[in-house]
């Protein structure tokens, strides 16, 4: 990449996700949001959210584990 003002060479990196040349100014691609430190072939397994149990308290957004909400600490009361 060439600087418009001084015509000097600007160091760039290539995003492994969008394949565009970008300035190395952070850990993420500012065009697509990809993590620049992560290899393109590192696939994360999708989370299985089908078996999670949400807190039975009407105001909490926590997830129940071992019968207790991990966020608020209240015991899980199943809906009837």
GROMACS elastic network, one bead per residue, 0.5 to 0.9 nm:
[ bonds ]
;  ai    aj funct       b0    kb
    1     8     6  0.84888   500
    1     9     6  0.59459   500
    1    10     6  0.52856   500
    1    11     6  0.70206   500
    1    12     6  0.68662   500
    1    21     6  0.79631   500
    1    22     6  0.86974   500
    1    23     6  0.88841   500
    2     5     6  0.88487   500
    2     6     6  0.83169   500
    2     7     6  0.55394   500
    2     8     6  0.56039   500
    2    10     6  0.56739   500
    2    11     6  0.88886   500
    3     6     6  0.57081   500
    3     8     6  0.53008   500
    3     9     6  0.62821   500
    3    10     6  0.62587   500
    4     7     6  0.56169   500
    4     8     6  0.80873   500
    5     8     6  0.81402   500
    6     9     6  0.88154   500
    7    10     6  0.89554   500
   10    23     6  0.79098   500
   11    22     6  0.86913   500
   11    23     6  0.67734   500
   11    24     6  0.75546   500
   12    21     6  0.59750   500
   12    22     6  0.53162   500
   12    24     6  0.59213   500
   13    20     6  0.82288   500
   13    21     6  0.55657   500
   13    22     6  0.55094   500
   13    23     6  0.62945   500
   13    24     6  0.60356   500
   13    36     6  0.89629   500
   14    17     6  0.87538   500
   14    18     6  0.83851   500
   14    19     6  0.58162   500
   14    20     6  0.54974   500
   14    22     6  0.61770   500
   14    23     6  0.86975   500
   14    36     6  0.87710   500
   15    18     6  0.57270   500
   15    20     6  0.55632   500
   15    21     6  0.65037   500
   15    22     6  0.70574   500
   15    28     6  0.88798   500
   15    29     6  0.65221   500
   15    32     6  0.87028   500
   15    34     6  0.75839   500
   15    35     6  0.86381   500
   15    36     6  0.64875   500
   16    19     6  0.53580   500
   16    20     6  0.80308   500
   16    34     6  0.80972   500
   16    35     6  0.89168   500
   16    36     6  0.73216   500
   16    38     6  0.86617   500
   16    39     6  0.73347   500
   16    40     6  0.56583   500
   17    20     6  0.82805   500
   17    29     6  0.88254   500
   17    32     6  0.78079   500
   17    34     6  0.65065   500
   17    35     6  0.87575   500
   17    36     6  0.86943   500
   17    40     6  0.64297   500
   18    21     6  0.89757   500
   18    29     6  0.86622   500
   18    31     6  0.80181   500
   18    32     6  0.66044   500
   18    34     6  0.81511   500
   20    31     6  0.83520   500
   22    25     6  0.84894   500
   22    29     6  0.72858   500
   22    30     6  0.77885   500
   22    31     6  0.81008   500
   23    26     6  0.84444   500
   23    29     6  0.86598   500
   23    30     6  0.87149   500
   24    27     6  0.78970   500
   24    28     6  0.87844   500
   24    29     6  0.83339   500
   24    36     6  0.89880   500
   25    28     6  0.83179   500
   25    29     6  0.86528   500
   25    30     6  0.86178   500
   26    29     6  0.74032   500
   26    30     6  0.81668   500
   26    36     6  0.81854   500
   27    34     6  0.85140   500
   27    35     6  0.60426   500
   27    36     6  0.54473   500
   27    37     6  0.65011   500
   28    31     6  0.87063   500
   28    32     6  0.82479   500
   28    33     6  0.54691   500
   28    34     6  0.53556   500
   28    36     6  0.51747   500
   28    37     6  0.78625   500
   29    32     6  0.56578   500
   29    34     6  0.51984   500
   29    35     6  0.65285   500
   29    36     6  0.62745   500
   30    33     6  0.56168   500
   30    34     6  0.80256   500
   31    34     6  0.82789   500
   33    36     6  0.86941   500
   34    37     6  0.88479   500
   34    38     6  0.82791   500
   35    38     6  0.55325   500
   35    39     6  0.84397   500
   36    39     6  0.76809   500
   36    40     6  0.89560   500
   38    41     6  0.84913   500
   38    42     6  0.69803   500
   39    42     6  0.54703   500
   39    43     6  0.88575   500
   40    43     6  0.77488   500
   44    47     6  0.87805   500
   45    48     6  0.89468   500
   47    50     6  0.89354   500
   48    51     6  0.70842   500
   48    52     6  0.81682   500
   49    52     6  0.54643   500
   49    53     6  0.88719   500
   50    53     6  0.86326   500
   52    63     6  0.68840   500
   52    64     6  0.73798   500
   52    65     6  0.84895   500
   53    56     6  0.85579   500
   53    62     6  0.88204   500
   53    63     6  0.57688   500
   53    64     6  0.53468   500
   53    65     6  0.77316   500
   53    69     6  0.89942   500
   53    76     6  0.88165   500
   54    57     6  0.87206   500
   54    60     6  0.85537   500
   54    61     6  0.69713   500
   54    62     6  0.60609   500
   54    64     6  0.57195   500
   54    69     6  0.78291   500
   54    76     6  0.86102   500
   55    58     6  0.76857   500
   55    59     6  0.86569   500
   55    60     6  0.62655   500
   55    61     6  0.64589   500
   55    62     6  0.53807   500
   55    63     6  0.54680   500
   55    64     6  0.56564   500
   55    68     6  0.80718   500
   55    69     6  0.56600   500
   55    70     6  0.85423   500
   55    71     6  0.85419   500
   55    72     6  0.84916   500
   55    74     6  0.80049   500
   55    75     6  0.83272   500
   55    76     6  0.63414   500
   55    77     6  0.82713   500
   56    59     6  0.85689   500
   56    60     6  0.77752   500
   56    62     6  0.89660   500
   56    64     6  0.85638   500
   56    69     6  0.84127   500
   56    74     6  0.85594   500
   56    75     6  0.82812   500
   56    76     6  0.58422   500
   56    77     6  0.58626   500
   56    78     6  0.68851   500
   56    79     6  0.76519   500
   57    60     6  0.56172   500
   57    61     6  0.83739   500
   57    62     6  0.89908   500
   57    72     6  0.89288   500
   57    74     6  0.77725   500
   57    76     6  0.81050   500
   57    77     6  0.83020   500
   58    61     6  0.83771   500
   60    63     6  0.88515   500
   60    69     6  0.87565   500
   60    71     6  0.76172   500
   60    72     6  0.69795   500
   61    71     6  0.75643   500
   61    72     6  0.87345   500
   62    69     6  0.58415   500
   62    70     6  0.59942   500
   62    72     6  0.69102   500
   62    73     6  0.89528   500
   63    68     6  0.82655   500
   63    69     6  0.54826   500
   63    70     6  0.58383   500
   63    71     6  0.70251   500
   64    67     6  0.59650   500
   64    68     6  0.52037   500
   64    70     6  0.59080   500
   64    71     6  0.83744   500
   64    73     6  0.88576   500
   64    74     6  0.89729   500
   64    75     6  0.82080   500
   64    76     6  0.67026   500
   65    68     6  0.55265   500
   65    69     6  0.61989   500
   65    70     6  0.64474   500
   65    76     6  0.88337   500
   66    69     6  0.82558   500
   66    76     6  0.88972   500
   67    74     6  0.87013   500
   67    75     6  0.58309   500
   67    76     6  0.52861   500
   67    77     6  0.84239   500
   68    71     6  0.87650   500
   68    72     6  0.84229   500
   68    73     6  0.57308   500
   68    74     6  0.56771   500
   68    76     6  0.54683   500
   69    72     6  0.57240   500
   69    74     6  0.54937   500
   69    75     6  0.62777   500
   69    76     6  0.66234   500
   70    73     6  0.57445   500
   70    74     6  0.82921   500
   71    74     6  0.83526   500
   74    77     6  0.89389   500
